[in-house]
């Protein structure tokens, strides 16, 4: 298929009779919380959430608990449109607080639990949340130092006062999430996703993946990330199914959860699949209906090895914070290793330029970044397609393959890392005068962060990790260092990072 020619599927439509309750004719009234309310009426006694200890929460219990917490928010004078920062490990309390926030019309700002003071300060100063839910004293202190007026609460929202507010009233075009996403320069930008954006993606996934109330997902992904929150958690509630919420990924816990709870689905990042396939119990995954991988490229060899052992052909898909999910390998047709599949219902994809950049449009695509008009001008074409910054190609069967990035974003273990931030932090070290950060292919991490340093002595990886721990989340720290006398630059003084990947022989050290 030639560059510029749109690749699309049929428009968003209802699936089978076990539909989510989403009514595409509802216009401005359709929102995720209204779909969840449908499930409360249809299956009040059915479990929708299970925690790591095996406790179950039914749909009726989720409705009651979220109504109570929403009442506490309202008593604190939080109103629709107010931002609420949420940064905590997966738990029943976190799930209830998140659902309560959306039901009241608050705008959730999911924030990585690994963020340090500077990273937290940026999100707080940019989004200006009125409240924050955190499960860690140090993170709470970071928030208070950034803005002492932010109301701090633990995930249980233990406040005495409560009211009985009206819920589930916000319109579909009201903002639901502000997800902070990495770029190649500057600080992270907040992508504003409306209830309609989320709903369009969720319904497309329900239809494409045949997601039904009978499905049970083992969810070990964090709930501050689009994969775990926007796909795993929201998707479960939209389909009327259930999820086993695990606070962290441990292979033995995954295998046990699948067996004990008779799970049908598992979603993970390539790093997780790398570790699962190395475990002696990996064949137990053959009991699942569907395994899905995303957030980073899944090596084709890992895909084939996983299938050979488990019989499972992993469904690889593609999405972004700004768009939720865009493309997926099909469930009932060929799943091609090394590709991310075909556009989801309602999504259009085209390739523009040379090399070909992936551009997309659809009801799931956000309309802009939070208070960043200049960034919005760059993000969209004149005919309103979103520029993803990823480079791609479409094969003879219409499957999309991601071949690189026009932007320098690094995705390591499913998390976004942008080089400028790491470079700036490295140069705070008194013995590092210059730094250039790039991503390198990794069978375990998808990509790993590597740094080329101009420094007064040879600095070891462990030293940089210790130094950066005061400034950045651990996943952003370089896993390999290269010591250089000077960084390659062009006539204008810009670092030529492609030359750093050409294999010049420099002293190096890796962990």
Secondary structure, DSSP 8 states (H G I E B T S, - for coil): --TT--EE-------STT--S--GGGGGG--HHHHHHHHHHH-TTSEEEE-TT--EEEHHHHHHHHHHHHHHHHHTT--TT-EEEEE--S-HHHHHHHHHHHHHT-EEEE--TT--HHHHHHHHHHH--SEEEES-HHHHHHHHHH-TTSEEE-TT---S-------S---TTSEEEEEEE--SSSS-EEEEEEHHHHHHHHHHHHHHTT--TT-EEEE-S-TTSIIIIIIIIHHHHHHT-EEEE-SS--HHHHHHHHHHTT--EEEE-HHHHHHHHTSTTGGGGGG-SEEEE-SS---HHHHHHHHHHH----EEEEEETTTEEEEE--SSS---TT--BEE-TT-EEEEETTTTEEEEESTTS---BTT-HHHHHHHB-TTS-EEEEEEEEE-TTS-EEEEEESS--EEETTEEE-HHHHHHHHTTSTTEEEEEEEEEEETTTEEEEEEEEEESS---HHHHHHHHTTTS-GGGS-SEEEE-SS--B-TTS-B-HHHHTTT----EEE-
